[in-house]
Amino acid sequence: SLAQLEAGQSRLTNEKNAAFRKLSEGQEQIDEALIELQANTLRFEEEKAEALHDIEEIPLLYFEVLVDGKDTQPWIDTLKTDDTFVRSFDQASFPGVTMISNVLSPIRVVSDIFPLLFFIAAAVIILISMSKNVENDRTQIAVMMALGYPRRRIMLVYLFYGWWAALLGSLGFALLGNRFIPEALLSIFTIRFSIPQIPIVYYPEFVLISAVLSLFFASIAILMALRHVLREIPAAAMRPKAPKNARNSFLERFPQLWGKFHYDTKLIIRNLLMGQTKLMLSSIGVVGALTLLIMGLSLRYSATNMIDQSIQSYKFEYALRLKEPVLEIDTLKLPIETSDLEKTKTINATLATSEDTIQLNLIEKHSDLLVLHTSDRKPITMLDNTVIIPKSMQIVYGLHVNDSLVLEIDDRIVTLKITHVNSQYLGKNVYISFGQAEKLGLDTETDRIFVSNSSKQVSEGEIQQMLADKQVLSVDTKQNMIDRSREILTMLNRIILIIIVSAASP
């Protein structure tokens, strides 16, 4: 009807007017919000400019002093009393220096052992060779003594012969070793570490020391070879040397056992007893050669075993470095499909007992992407109270399970109770959980993440997708880590070859 139509139009007009009023109010709110946004944006830009200016001014407020010297601690203690002092860092506390020091530690041990073995083996060889030459020249030496040649002059003839051999060998191989061995070692380090170009430097003092030691050992060996002949009178020395008296062996005290030996066996046993000195010297040379051979092969086996165990510990496919450190990774979204994410962190620490620098590694509780193993290859489950030290620290510092490990971290003393010893014989890496680090009050923010994808395979497309993500700084893969380890092992084979060749020289 007409009345209903008019009522509907009136209601429509009222609702239309109400909608326009709401629209007008909303527009007013939008305008106010835009004005506020512009004001906040202007204030943000002003505060941002001020913050950037403050950041630029920081280098002017603080400066770094590099100190070179052996005994700088008194100077640092005096500097700490100044109000402008912030903190100091020892060179050994830097991660790169720590890692290189851990790699160099076994090489230092080998470098202490090798020269001693080489000099002893060389002295034994010279003694055996000169004893044989003197024995062959026995009659000639006696004739010269009978003709009036002084014994000192005869002695100098053989000494000069040995000195020339010692000088040629020591100087030649010292120069060659100074050239090729550092190149082999540097080729290993340049693969594993990013270090500047290091020139090959010859050290005359070490060459001189090796020459002097060679002359010393050669002189002692030659004098020992000549001592009996020069003591005899010429007439006695011209006669053939009397055979040594045969000595009964210890085995001859047991007639039943001695009677079972063949005649050739009995003769060999008695000849060995008659030449005990030569037997001992020959044994020293053989033992030295075997020691070098075993050391070279053991070094190869140990390096291979260490790399294989490290590879078995890696259960992840990617290792990411984020642009900004994070506290939790639950909200971390990556552009690839992942099956597991775990964070890790490395903190530099100092042993309170020895002031040696170690690396404290934080991994997650019940970690599945980094699984350490004991010496008997059993996996170690990471719990809140788990503290894992490497086998190398157990050997060097005498630490065992249930012992206390006292560390100094950022001028704070932290005490840990050792629960496990893993199978690593290289480095000083201690592992604890993030939960235990939080209880100790350590900073647990980290920018290192382990990633496992659903396919358990590495894809170049996934690497490019992660590199394109604004959160990711760099991407490393497990295969790249394995390849670098294999390259180190390939370079290490050069040193092992030198050791094996050296073992063949005696």
C-alpha positions in Angstrom: 0.0 0.0 0.0 1.0 3.7 -0.2 1.5 4.0 3.5 3.9 1.0 3.6 5.8 2.5 0.6 6.2 5.8 2.3 7.3 4.1 5.5 9.9 2.0 3.6 11.2 5.1 1.8 11.5 6.9 5.1 13.3 4.0 6.7 15.6 3.8 3.6 16.3 7.5 3.9 17.2 7.2 7.6 19.5 4.2 7.0 21.1 6.0 4.1 21.7 9.1 6.2 23.1 6.9 9.0 25.4 5.2 6.6 26.7 8.5 5.2 27.3 9.7 8.8 29.3 6.5 9.5 31.1 6.9 6.2 31.9 10.5 7.1 33.1 9.5 10.6 35.3 6.8 9.1 36.7 9.2 6.6 37.5 11.6 9.4 39.2 8.7 11.3 41.2 7.8 8.2 42.3 11.4 7.7 43.3 11.6 11.4 45.2 8.3 11.0 47.0 9.6 7.9 47.9 12.8 9.7 49.2 10.7 12.6 51.0 8.3 10.2 52.7 11.3 8.5 53.7 12.7 11.9 55.0 9.3 13.1 56.8 8.8 9.8 58.4 12.2 10.2 59.4 11.5 13.8 60.7 8.0 12.8 62.9 9.6 10.0 64.2 12.1 12.5 65.0 9.5 15.1 66.5 7.2 12.5 68.7 10.0 11.3 69.8 10.7 14.9 70.5 7.0 15.5 72.5 6.7 12.4 74.4 9.8 13.4 75.1 8.3 16.8 76.3 5.1 15.2 78.6 7.0 13.0 79.9 8.8 16.0 80.7 5.6 17.9 84.1 5.1 16.2 85.0 8.6 17.3 84.0 7.7 20.9 85.9 4.4 21.1 89.1 3.3 19.5 91.1 0.1 19.4 94.7 -0.3 20.4 96.8 -3.2 19.0 99.6 -4.2 21.4 102.5 -6.4 20.3 104.7 -8.0 23.0 105.2 -11.0 25.2 104.5 -9.5 28.6 101.6 -7.1 28.1 99.5 -8.1 31.2 101.0 -5.4 33.5 100.2 -2.8 30.9 96.6 -4.1 30.6 96.2 -4.2 34.3 97.2 -0.6 34.6 94.9 0.4 31.7 91.9 -1.3 33.4 92.1 1.3 36.1 91.2 4.0 33.6 87.5 5.0 33.3 87.7 5.0 29.5 88.8 1.4 29.3 86.1 -1.0 28.0 87.6 -4.5 27.6 90.6 -6.3 26.2 91.0 -9.3 24.0 93.9 -11.7 23.9 95.0 -12.9 20.5 94.4 -16.5 21.6 90.7 -15.8 22.3 89.9 -15.1 18.6 88.1 -18.1 17.0 90.5 -18.2 13.9 93.6 -18.2 16.1 92.0 -20.9 18.3 91.2 -23.2 15.4 94.6 -22.8 13.8 96.3 -23.5 17.2 94.3 -26.6 17.6 95.4 -27.9 14.2 99.0 -26.9 14.8 99.2 -28.7 18.2 99.8 -32.2 16.8 102.2 -30.8 14.2 104.3 -29.3 17.0 104.5 -32.7 18.7 105.6 -34.4 15.5 108.2 -31.6 14.9 109.7 -32.3 18.3 110.0 -36.0 17.7 111.2 -36.1 14.1 114.5 -34.4 14.4 115.5 -36.6 17.4 114.7 -39.7 15.4 116.5 -38.5 12.3 119.7 -37.6 14.2 119.8 -40.8 16.1 119.2 -42.9 13.0 121.9 -40.9 11.1 124.4 -41.4 14.0 123.8 -45.1 14.0 124.2 -45.4 10.2 127.5 -43.4 10.4 128.7 -45.6 13.2 127.9 -48.9 11.4 129.4 -47.6 8.1 132.6 -46.2 9.7 133.1 -49.3 11.8 133.0 -51.4 8.6 135.4 -49.0 6.8 137.8 -49.0 9.8 137.8 -52.7 9.9 138.6 -53.0 6.2 141.4 -50.4 6.6 142.7 -52.0 9.7 146.0 -53.0 8.1 146.5 -49.7 6.3 146.0 -47.8 9.5 148.5 -50.0 11.2 151.1 -49.4 8.4 150.6 -45.6 8.7 151.1 -45.8 12.5 154.2 -47.9 12.0 155.6 -45.3 9.5 155.2 -42.6 12.1 152.0 -40.9 11.1 150.4 -39.4 14.3 147.2 -41.0 15.5 145.6 -37.6 15.5 146.3 -37.1 11.8 144.8 -40.6 11.0 141.8 -39.7 13.1 141.3 -36.4 11.2 141.3 -38.2 7.9 138.3 -40.2 8.9 136.7 -37.3 10.7 137.0 -35.1 7.5 135.4 -37.9 5.5 132.4 -38.1 7.9 132.2 -34.3 8.3 131.8 -33.8 4.5 129.1 -36.4 4.4 127.3 -34.9 7.4 127.6 -31.3 6.0 126.3 -32.2 2.5 123.4 -34.2 3.9 122.4 -31.7 6.6 122.8 -28.6 4.6 121.2 -30.0 1.4 118.2 -31.6 3.1 117.8 -28.7 5.6 117.3 -26.3 2.6 115.0 -28.7 0.8 113.0 -29.3 3.9 112.7 -25.6 4.6 111.2 -25.2 1.1 108.9 -28.1 0.5 107.6 -29.0 4.0 106.2 -25.5 4.7 104.6 -25.5 1.2 102.9 -28.7 2.0 101.6 -27.4 5.4 100.5 -24.1 4.0 98.6 -25.8 1.2 96.6 -27.6 3.9 95.9 -24.5 5.9 94.8 -22.4 2.9 92.1 -25.0 2.1 90.7 -25.1 5.6 91.4 -21.4 6.7 91.3 -18.1 5.0 94.8 -16.8 5.8 96.9 -14.2 4.0 99.8 -15.1 1.7 102.7 -16.4 3.8 106.1 -16.2 2.1 108.6 -19.1 2.5 111.4 -17.8 4.7 114.7 -19.6 5.1 116.0 -19.7 8.7 119.8 -19.8 8.7 119.9 -20.4 12.5 118.0 -23.7 12.1 120.2 -24.7 9.2 123.3 -24.0 11.3 121.9 -25.9 14.3 121.2 -28.9 12.1 124.7 -28.8 10.6 126.3 -28.5 14.0 124.3 -31.4 15.4 125.1 -33.5 12.3 128.9 -32.8 12.8 128.5 -33.7 16.5 126.8 -37.0 16.0 129.1 -37.9 13.1 132.2 -37.1 15.2 131.0 -39.2 18.1 130.2 -42.1 15.8 133.6 -41.9 14.0 135.6 -41.7 17.2 133.8 -44.7 18.6 134.6 -46.6 15.4 138.3 -45.7 15.6 138.9 -46.1 19.4 140.0 -49.7 19.4 142.3 -49.6 16.3 144.2 -46.5 17.4 144.8 -47.9 20.9 146.6 -51.0 19.5 150.3 -51.1 18.7 151.0 -51.2 14.9 152.4 -54.8 15.0 149.2 -56.1 16.6 146.9 -54.1 14.3 148.7 -55.5 11.2 147.6 -59.0 12.2 144.1 -60.2 11.4 141.7 -59.4 14.2 141.2 -62.3 16.6 137.8 -63.8 16.5 135.6 -63.1 19.5 135.2 -65.9 22.0 132.0 -67.7 21.6 129.6 -67.3 24.5 127.0 -69.7 25.7 123.5 -68.4 25.3 120.9 -68.4 28.0 119.0 -71.1 26.1 121.9 -73.6 26.5 121.1 -73.8 30.2 118.1 -75.8 29.1 119.6 -78.8 27.2 116.2 -80.3 26.2 115.2 -77.0 24.5 118.6 -76.3 23.1 118.9 -79.8 21.6 115.7 -79.3 19.6 117.2 -76.4 17.6 118.8 -76.9 14.2 122.5 -76.3 13.8 122.0 -73.2 11.7 119.7 -71.8 14.4 122.3 -72.4 17.1 125.0 -70.8 15.0 122.8 -67.7 14.4 122.1 -67.4 18.1 125.8 -67.6 19.1 126.8 -65.1 16.3 124.2 -62.6 17.7 125.7 -62.9 21.1 129.2 -62.3 19.7 128.1 -59.1 17.9 125.8 -57.5 20.5 127.0 -54.0 19.7 126.3 -54.2 16.0 123.0 -55.9 16.8 122.0 -53.1 19.1 123.0 -50.4 16.6 121.2 -52.1 13.8 118.2 -52.5 16.0 118.2 -48.8 16.8 118.2 -48.0 13.1 115.4 -50.5 12.4 113.4 -49.3 15.3 113.7 -45.7 14.2 112.7 -46.5 10.7 109.7 -48.6 12.0 108.7 -45.7 14.3 108.6 -43.3 11.4 106.7 -45.8 9.2 104.2 -46.5 12.0 103.8 -42.8 12.7 103.1 -42.0 9.0 100.6 -44.8 8.6 99.0 -44.0 12.0 98.7 -40.4 11.0 96.9 -41.4 7.8 94.6 -43.8 9.7 93.9 -41.2 12.5 93.1 -38.5 10.0 90.8 -40.8 8.0 89.1 -42.0 11.1 88.6 -38.5 12.5 87.1 -37.3 9.2 84.8 -40.3 9.0 83.6 -39.8 12.6 82.9 -36.1 11.9 80.9 -37.0 8.8 78.9 -39.6 10.8 78.0 -36.8 13.3 76.5 -34.6 10.6 72.8 -35.4 10.2 71.9 -32.1 8.5 71.9 -31.2 4.9 72.5 -27.4 5.2 74.3 -25.1 7.7 72.9 -21.6 7.5 74.4 -18.3 8.7 71.7 -15.7 9.4 72.1 -12.0 8.9 70.8 -11.3 12.4 71.1 -13.5 15.5 67.9 -15.0 16.9 67.0 -16.4 20.3 64.4 -18.9 19.1 63.9 -20.5 15.7 60.3 -21.6 16.1 59.1 -18.7 14.1 61.9 -18.9 11.5 60.4 -19.5 8.1 62.6 -20.7 5.2 61.6 -20.7 1.5 62.2 -24.5 1.3 60.3 -27.4 2.9 62.2 -28.5 6.0 61.9 -31.5 8.2 64.0 -30.2 11.1 65.7 -27.1 12.3 68.3 -26.8 15.1 70.4 -23.9 16.3 74.0 -24.0 17.3 76.5 -21.5 18.7 80.3 -21.3 19.5 81.6 -19.3 22.5 85.3 -18.7 23.2 86.3 -19.7 26.7 89.5 -20.1 28.7 90.5 -23.0 30.9 90.9 -21.5 34.4 93.7 -24.1 35.2 95.9 -23.5 32.2 94.6 -20.4 30.5 94.4 -22.3 27.2 91.6 -21.2 24.9 88.9 -23.7 24.0 85.6 -23.5 22.1 82.4 -24.0 24.0 79.7 -25.3 21.5 76.0 -25.0 22.3 73.6 -27.5 20.7 70.0 -28.3 21.3 68.7 -30.8 23.7 68.1 -34.2 22.1 69.9 -32.9 19.0 69.2 -35.0 15.9 71.2 -33.1 13.4 74.6 -33.1 15.3 75.1 -36.4 17.1 78.4 -37.0 18.8 79.8 -40.4 19.6 82.0 -42.0 22.3 85.2 -43.9 21.6 83.3 -47.1 21.2 81.1 -45.4 18.6 78.0 -45.1 20.8 75.8 -42.0 20.2 75.6 -39.4 23.0 72.2 -38.0 23.9 72.4 -34.3 24.7 70.5 -33.5 27.9 70.3 -30.3 29.9 73.2 -31.3 32.1 75.3 -33.0 29.4 78.9 -31.8 29.2 81.0 -33.5 26.4 84.8 -33.0 26.1 87.0 -34.4 23.3 89.4 -37.3 23.8 92.3 -34.8 23.1 91.4 -32.8 26.2 91.2 -36.0 28.3 94.7 -36.9 27.2 96.3 -33.4 27.5 94.7 -32.3 30.7 94.0 -35.6 32.4 90.2 -34.9 32.6 87.7 -37.7 33.1 84.0 -38.3 33.5 82.6 -36.6 36.7 85.6 -34.2 36.9 84.9 -30.5 37.1 85.8 -28.3 34.1 86.4 -24.7 35.2 86.1 -22.1 32.4 86.4 -18.4 32.2 83.9 -16.7 29.9 83.8 -12.9 29.7 85.5 -12.5 33.0 83.1 -15.0 34.6 84.0 -18.3 36.1 81.8 -21.2 35.0 82.1 -24.7 36.4 80.8 -27.7 34.4 80.7 -31.4 35.4 82.0 -33.7 32.6 79.5 -36.4 31.7 80.9 -37.8 28.4 84.2 -38.0 26.4 83.7 -38.1 22.6 86.0 -39.7 20.0 87.6 -36.5 18.7 91.4 -36.5 19.0 91.9 -33.1 17.4 90.8 -29.7 18.8 89.4 -28.5 22.1 85.7 -28.4 21.5 83.4 -28.7 24.5 79.7 -29.3 24.0 76.7 -28.3 26.2 73.0 -27.7 25.7 71.4 -24.3 25.2 69.3 -25.0 28.3 72.4 -25.4 30.4 73.9 -22.2 28.8 70.8 -20.3 29.8 71.1 -21.5 33.4 74.7 -20.3 33.4 73.6 -16.9 32.2 75.3 -17.1 28.8 74.1 -15.3 25.7 72.2 -17.9 23.7 71.4 -15.7 20.6 72.9 -17.3 17.5 73.0 -16.8 13.8 74.0 -20.4 13.0 71.3 -22.9 12.0 71.4 -26.6 11.0 68.7 -27.5 8.4 67.4 -30.9 7.3 65.0 -31.1 4.4 62.3 -33.6 3.8 64.1 -35.3 0.9 67.4 -35.7 2.8 69.2 -34.5 -0.4 71.0 -31.3 -1.3 69.5 -29.4 -4.2 71.1 -26.4 -6.0 67.6 -24.9 -6.4 67.1 -25.0 -2.6 70.5 -23.4 -2.0 69.5 -20.5 -4.4 66.1 -20.1 -2.8 67.7 -19.8 0.7 70.4 -17.4 -0.5 67.6 -15.2 -2.0 65.9 -15.1 1.4 66.4 -11.8 3.2 67.2 -13.6 6.5 70.0 -15.8 5.2 73.6 -14.5 4.9 75.3 -17.7 3.6 74.6 -21.4 3.0 77.0 -24.3 3.5 76.2 -27.9 2.8 77.3 -31.1 4.4 78.8 -32.3 1.1 81.0 -29.1 1.0 82.2 -29.9 4.5 83.0 -33.4 3.5 84.8 -32.3 0.3 86.9 -29.8 2.3 87.8 -32.6 4.7 88.8 -34.8 1.9 91.0 -32.1 0.4 92.7 -31.7 3.7 93.4 -35.4 3.8 94.8 -35.2 0.2 97.2 -32.5 1.3 98.1 -34.4 4.4 99.1 -37.3 2.2 102.1 -35.2 1.1 103.4 -35.1 4.6 102.7 -38.8 5.1 104.7 -39.5 2.0 107.6 -37.5 3.3 107.5 -39.5 6.6 107.4 -42.9 4.7 110.3 -41.9 2.5 112.2 -40.8 5.5 111.5 -44.2 7.1 113.1 -45.9 4.1 116.4 -43.9 4.4 117.9 -45.8 7.4 
